[in-house]
Amino acid sequence: MPRTRQELEQAAADAEAWLDSLDPATVPAEDTSDLREIGLALGELVNQQKRLDEAVVAARRNGRSWGEIGLVLGISKQAARERYGQLVNR
């Protein structure tokens, strides 16, 4: 499973491109709506991850501690710092 934002974005784009490339003339008629739904959900996940990243960066810029951020995320302050620290330090 893709982990980074870039990997998620690439997986969503790859899935969408593959689904769009299916030619009904050469591929047996098959309902691919379930697969397309996975791709759409992955795209939404990417967007929500961006939103979460931006919210964490904003919280740090507003003086929130890693402990406070970790509490909201349900993780330790160390885990929050390890996961989001690079975003804050850009």
Summary of the structure (lengths in Angstrom):
residues: 90
radius of gyration: 18.1
end to end distance: 25.9
largest distance: 58.3
contacts: 200
relative contact order: 0.10
helix: 73%
strand: 0%
